[in-house]
Protein backbone atom coordinates (compact mmCIF):
# COMPACT_ATOMS: atom_id res chain seq x y z
CA UNK A 1 0.00 0.00 0.00
CA UNK A 2 1.40 3.35 -1.05
CA UNK A 3 1.50 6.08 1.59
CA UNK A 4 -1.11 8.83 1.36
CA UNK A 5 -0.34 12.51 1.89
CA UNK A 6 -1.82 13.50 5.26
CA UNK A 7 -2.47 17.04 4.00
CA UNK A 8 -4.25 16.59 0.63
CA UNK A 9 -4.97 12.81 0.83
CA UNK A 10 -3.50 11.90 -2.55
CA UNK A 11 -1.35 8.84 -3.19
CA UNK A 12 0.79 10.87 -5.61
CA UNK A 13 3.78 10.87 -3.27
CA UNK A 14 7.50 10.19 -3.70
CA UNK A 15 9.93 8.75 -1.21
CA UNK A 16 12.73 11.20 -0.63
CA UNK A 17 16.17 10.56 0.72
CA UNK A 18 17.52 12.64 3.55
CA UNK A 19 21.01 12.37 4.95
CA UNK A 20 22.06 12.28 8.56
CA UNK A 21 22.18 9.93 11.49
CA UNK A 22 18.60 10.51 12.62
CA UNK A 23 17.21 9.73 9.17
CA UNK A 24 19.28 6.55 8.87
CA UNK A 25 18.15 5.49 12.35
CA UNK A 26 14.43 5.93 11.69
CA UNK A 27 14.79 4.27 8.24
CA UNK A 28 16.02 1.17 10.09
CA UNK A 29 12.55 1.00 11.69
CA UNK A 30 10.79 1.34 8.29
CA UNK A 31 9.93 5.00 8.80
CA UNK A 32 10.66 6.87 5.59
CA UNK A 33 10.35 10.46 4.38
CA UNK A 34 7.94 11.31 1.58
CA UNK A 35 7.07 14.43 -0.45
CA UNK A 36 3.61 14.96 -1.90
CA UNK A 37 3.96 15.67 -5.62
CA UNK A 38 0.96 18.03 -5.58
CA UNK A 39 0.85 20.05 -2.36
CA UNK A 40 4.61 19.69 -1.62
CA UNK A 41 3.97 18.55 1.97
CA UNK A 42 6.93 16.63 3.45
CA UNK A 43 6.13 13.94 6.00
CA UNK A 44 7.29 10.62 7.42
CA UNK A 45 5.37 7.39 7.29
CA UNK A 46 5.72 3.85 8.60
CA UNK A 47 6.18 1.53 5.60
CA UNK A 48 6.10 -1.96 7.09
CA UNK A 49 6.38 -4.66 4.45
CA UNK A 50 7.35 -2.26 1.66
CA UNK A 51 10.57 -3.00 -0.17
CA UNK A 52 12.23 0.33 -0.90
CA UNK A 53 15.60 -1.09 -1.98
CA UNK A 54 14.53 -0.90 -5.64
CA UNK A 55 13.75 2.80 -5.42
CA UNK A 56 15.91 4.99 -7.62
CA UNK A 57 18.66 6.87 -5.79
CA UNK A 58 17.43 10.09 -7.45
CA UNK A 59 17.84 12.87 -4.90
CA UNK A 60 15.06 15.09 -6.27
CA UNK A 61 12.20 15.98 -3.97
CA UNK A 62 9.75 15.99 -6.89
CA UNK A 63 9.46 13.70 -9.89
CA UNK A 64 10.05 15.46 -13.21
CA UNK A 65 7.28 14.69 -15.71
CA UNK A 66 7.82 14.91 -19.47
CA UNK A 67 5.77 17.65 -21.10
CA UNK A 68 5.83 20.28 -23.82
CA UNK A 69 4.84 23.67 -22.40
CA UNK A 70 5.48 27.03 -24.01
CA UNK A 71 7.02 29.55 -21.63
CA UNK A 72 7.83 33.22 -21.72
CA UNK A 73 11.00 33.81 -19.73
CA UNK A 74 11.95 37.23 -18.38
CA UNK A 75 15.37 37.80 -16.84
CA UNK A 76 18.42 40.04 -16.93
CA UNK A 77 19.04 38.86 -20.53
CA UNK A 78 15.64 40.17 -21.58
CA UNK A 79 12.56 38.27 -22.75
CA UNK A 80 12.55 34.97 -24.62
CA UNK A 81 9.99 32.39 -25.70
CA UNK A 82 11.12 28.85 -24.89
CA UNK A 83 9.80 25.35 -24.19
CA UNK A 84 9.65 23.40 -20.94
CA UNK A 85 10.46 19.73 -21.57
CA UNK A 86 9.88 18.37 -18.06
CA UNK A 87 8.09 19.79 -15.06
CA UNK A 88 7.34 19.23 -11.38
CA UNK A 89 6.04 21.28 -8.47
CA UNK A 90 9.65 22.12 -7.62
CA UNK A 91 11.06 23.09 -10.99
CA UNK A 92 11.54 22.30 -14.66
CA UNK A 93 13.93 21.86 -17.54
CA UNK A 94 13.80 24.75 -19.99
CA UNK A 95 14.96 24.17 -23.58
CA UNK A 96 16.43 27.49 -24.69
CA UNK A 97 19.11 29.10 -26.82
CA UNK A 98 19.41 32.04 -24.41
CA UNK A 99 22.59 32.02 -22.31
CA UNK A 100 21.64 31.91 -18.63
CA UNK A 101 24.12 31.71 -15.79
CA UNK A 102 23.82 29.42 -12.79
CA UNK A 103 22.19 31.29 -9.90
CA UNK A 104 20.29 33.75 -12.13
CA UNK A 105 16.73 34.65 -11.15
CA UNK A 106 13.95 34.51 -13.73
CA UNK A 107 10.22 35.14 -14.06
CA UNK A 108 8.18 32.55 -16.03
CA UNK A 109 4.79 32.61 -17.74
CA UNK A 110 3.81 29.00 -18.47
CA UNK A 111 1.13 28.27 -21.06
CA UNK A 112 0.15 24.61 -20.67
CA UNK A 113 -1.81 23.08 -23.53
CA UNK A 114 -5.53 22.53 -22.83
CA UNK A 115 -5.49 24.93 -19.84
CA UNK A 116 -7.40 28.19 -19.84
CA UNK A 117 -5.03 30.29 -17.79
CA UNK A 118 -1.34 31.09 -17.69
CA UNK A 119 0.70 29.90 -14.71
CA UNK A 120 2.99 32.61 -13.37
CA UNK A 121 6.17 31.65 -11.54
CA UNK A 122 7.18 34.88 -9.85
CA UNK A 123 10.75 33.72 -9.12
CA UNK A 124 12.71 30.77 -10.47
CA UNK A 125 16.45 30.20 -10.05
CA UNK A 126 18.81 28.62 -12.59
CA UNK A 127 20.25 25.54 -10.85
CA UNK A 128 22.06 23.91 -13.78
CA UNK A 129 23.19 24.91 -17.26
CA UNK A 130 23.65 22.40 -20.08
CA UNK A 131 23.81 22.67 -23.84
CA UNK A 132 20.55 24.32 -24.96
CA UNK A 133 18.73 23.69 -21.67
CA UNK A 134 18.73 24.89 -18.08
CA UNK A 135 17.37 23.36 -14.89
CA UNK A 136 15.17 25.74 -12.92
CA UNK A 137 13.99 25.63 -9.32
CA UNK A 138 10.68 27.36 -8.54
CA UNK A 139 10.97 29.69 -5.56
CA UNK A 140 7.91 32.00 -5.47
CA UNK A 141 4.36 32.06 -6.78
CA UNK A 142 1.74 34.78 -6.41
CA UNK A 143 -1.89 34.14 -5.57
CA UNK A 144 -3.44 30.95 -6.91
CA UNK A 145 -0.71 30.19 -9.47
CA UNK A 146 0.79 27.41 -7.34
CA UNK A 147 -2.64 25.73 -7.25
CA UNK A 148 -2.86 26.07 -11.06
CA UNK A 149 0.54 24.40 -11.36
CA UNK A 150 -0.65 21.62 -9.01
CA UNK A 151 -3.71 21.00 -11.21
CA UNK A 152 -1.51 20.77 -14.31
CA UNK A 153 1.02 18.47 -12.58
CA UNK A 154 -1.89 16.29 -11.39
CA UNK A 155 -3.08 15.97 -15.01
CA UNK A 156 0.44 14.90 -16.07
CA UNK A 157 0.65 12.35 -13.24
CA UNK A 158 -2.80 10.93 -13.97
CA UNK A 159 -2.01 10.69 -17.70
CA UNK A 160 1.27 8.94 -16.92
CA UNK A 161 -0.43 6.46 -14.56
CA UNK A 162 -3.16 5.69 -17.10
CA UNK A 163 -0.77 5.19 -20.06
CA UNK A 164 0.81 1.84 -19.01
CA UNK A 165 -2.65 0.32 -18.42
CA UNK A 166 -3.75 1.37 -21.92
CA UNK A 167 -0.79 -0.22 -23.70
C-alpha positions as a printed NumPy array, in Angstrom:
array([[  0.   ,   0.   ,   0.   ],
       [  1.403,   3.348,  -1.051],
       [  1.497,   6.083,   1.594],
       [ -1.11 ,   8.828,   1.356],
       [ -0.337,  12.509,   1.885],
       [ -1.824,  13.504,   5.263],
       [ -2.466,  17.036,   3.997],
       [ -4.251,  16.589,   0.634],
       [ -4.97 ,  12.806,   0.829],
       [ -3.502,  11.902,  -2.553],
       [ -1.352,   8.838,  -3.194],
       [  0.789,  10.867,  -5.607],
       [  3.784,  10.872,  -3.265],
       [  7.498,  10.193,  -3.699],
       [  9.929,   8.748,  -1.211],
       [ 12.732,  11.203,  -0.629],
       [ 16.168,  10.562,   0.718],
       [ 17.523,  12.639,   3.549],
       [ 21.008,  12.37 ,   4.955],
       [ 22.055,  12.28 ,   8.559],
       [ 22.183,   9.93 ,  11.492],
       [ 18.6  ,  10.511,  12.621],
       [ 17.207,   9.728,   9.168],
       [ 19.278,   6.546,   8.868],
       [ 18.152,   5.487,  12.354],
       [ 14.431,   5.933,  11.686],
       [ 14.785,   4.267,   8.237],
       [ 16.019,   1.171,  10.09 ],
       [ 12.549,   1.001,  11.694],
       [ 10.786,   1.336,   8.294],
       [  9.926,   4.998,   8.805],
       [ 10.66 ,   6.872,   5.592],
       [ 10.354,  10.457,   4.381],
       [  7.939,  11.309,   1.579],
       [  7.074,  14.426,  -0.447],
       [  3.611,  14.961,  -1.901],
       [  3.96 ,  15.673,  -5.621],
       [  0.961,  18.032,  -5.584],
       [  0.849,  20.05 ,  -2.361],
       [  4.613,  19.691,  -1.62 ],
       [  3.966,  18.548,   1.972],
       [  6.926,  16.634,   3.455],
       [  6.125,  13.939,   6.   ],
       [  7.287,  10.62 ,   7.417],
       [  5.368,   7.385,   7.29 ],
       [  5.721,   3.85 ,   8.597],
       [  6.185,   1.534,   5.604],
       [  6.102,  -1.957,   7.091],
       [  6.381,  -4.662,   4.447],
       [  7.346,  -2.259,   1.661],
       [ 10.572,  -3.   ,  -0.171],
       [ 12.233,   0.331,  -0.897],
       [ 15.596,  -1.089,  -1.984],
       [ 14.532,  -0.905,  -5.635],
       [ 13.749,   2.805,  -5.418],
       [ 15.91 ,   4.99 ,  -7.622],
       [ 18.66 ,   6.87 ,  -5.79 ],
       [ 17.435,  10.09 ,  -7.448],
       [ 17.839,  12.866,  -4.898],
       [ 15.056,  15.088,  -6.27 ],
       [ 12.202,  15.977,  -3.972],
       [  9.745,  15.992,  -6.892],
       [  9.457,  13.696,  -9.888],
       [ 10.048,  15.463, -13.206],
       [  7.284,  14.692, -15.709],
       [  7.823,  14.906, -19.473],
       [  5.768,  17.647, -21.102],
       [  5.833,  20.284, -23.819],
       [  4.839,  23.674, -22.404],
       [  5.476,  27.026, -24.011],
       [  7.024,  29.547, -21.635],
       [  7.828,  33.22 , -21.718],
       [ 10.999,  33.809, -19.73 ],
       [ 11.952,  37.226, -18.384],
       [ 15.373,  37.797, -16.84 ],
       [ 18.424,  40.043, -16.933],
       [ 19.039,  38.861, -20.532],
       [ 15.637,  40.174, -21.584],
       [ 12.562,  38.273, -22.753],
       [ 12.549,  34.966, -24.618],
       [  9.989,  32.385, -25.701],
       [ 11.124,  28.852, -24.892],
       [  9.797,  25.348, -24.192],
       [  9.645,  23.395, -20.939],
       [ 10.46 ,  19.726, -21.571],
       [  9.878,  18.369, -18.061],
       [  8.09 ,  19.787, -15.057],
       [  7.34 ,  19.228, -11.377],
       [  6.035,  21.278,  -8.465],
       [  9.649,  22.117,  -7.618],
       [ 11.064,  23.086, -10.99 ],
       [ 11.541,  22.298, -14.658],
       [ 13.934,  21.865, -17.539],
       [ 13.802,  24.751, -19.994],
       [ 14.957,  24.167, -23.579],
       [ 16.434,  27.488, -24.688],
       [ 19.108,  29.103, -26.821],
       [ 19.415,  32.043, -24.409],
       [ 22.588,  32.018, -22.314],
       [ 21.637,  31.909, -18.626],
       [ 24.122,  31.709, -15.795],
       [ 23.821,  29.422, -12.79 ],
       [ 22.19 ,  31.29 ,  -9.902],
       [ 20.29 ,  33.748, -12.135],
       [ 16.725,  34.648, -11.146],
       [ 13.946,  34.512, -13.725],
       [ 10.222,  35.14 , -14.063],
       [  8.185,  32.554, -16.034],
       [  4.792,  32.606, -17.738],
       [  3.807,  28.998, -18.465],
       [  1.134,  28.268, -21.057],
       [  0.146,  24.605, -20.666],
       [ -1.811,  23.081, -23.532],
       [ -5.525,  22.525, -22.833],
       [ -5.49 ,  24.928, -19.844],
       [ -7.398,  28.193, -19.842],
       [ -5.029,  30.289, -17.792],
       [ -1.345,  31.087, -17.691],
       [  0.7  ,  29.898, -14.708],
       [  2.993,  32.609, -13.372],
       [  6.166,  31.652, -11.54 ],
       [  7.18 ,  34.876,  -9.846],
       [ 10.751,  33.723,  -9.121],
       [ 12.711,  30.767, -10.471],
       [ 16.446,  30.196, -10.047],
       [ 18.809,  28.617, -12.586],
       [ 20.254,  25.536, -10.845],
       [ 22.062,  23.91 , -13.778],
       [ 23.19 ,  24.912, -17.257],
       [ 23.65 ,  22.399, -20.077],
       [ 23.809,  22.671, -23.837],
       [ 20.546,  24.319, -24.962],
       [ 18.728,  23.691, -21.67 ],
       [ 18.733,  24.89 , -18.085],
       [ 17.368,  23.361, -14.89 ],
       [ 15.167,  25.74 , -12.917],
       [ 13.986,  25.631,  -9.321],
       [ 10.679,  27.36 ,  -8.544],
       [ 10.968,  29.694,  -5.556],
       [  7.909,  31.997,  -5.467],
       [  4.36 ,  32.064,  -6.785],
       [  1.738,  34.776,  -6.41 ],
       [ -1.892,  34.137,  -5.573],
       [ -3.439,  30.952,  -6.915],
       [ -0.711,  30.193,  -9.466],
       [  0.793,  27.414,  -7.335],
       [ -2.643,  25.728,  -7.254],
       [ -2.858,  26.073, -11.064],
       [  0.54 ,  24.403, -11.356],
       [ -0.651,  21.623,  -9.008],
       [ -3.709,  20.996, -11.212],
       [ -1.515,  20.768, -14.313],
       [  1.018,  18.47 , -12.582],
       [ -1.886,  16.293, -11.388],
       [ -3.08 ,  15.972, -15.007],
       [  0.438,  14.895, -16.072],
       [  0.654,  12.355, -13.238],
       [ -2.796,  10.93 , -13.973],
       [ -2.009,  10.685, -17.703],
       [  1.271,   8.936, -16.917],
       [ -0.428,   6.464, -14.563],
       [ -3.163,   5.688, -17.101],
       [ -0.774,   5.19 , -20.059],
       [  0.806,   1.842, -19.015],
       [ -2.651,   0.316, -18.423],
       [ -3.749,   1.366, -21.922],
       [ -0.792,  -0.218, -23.695]])
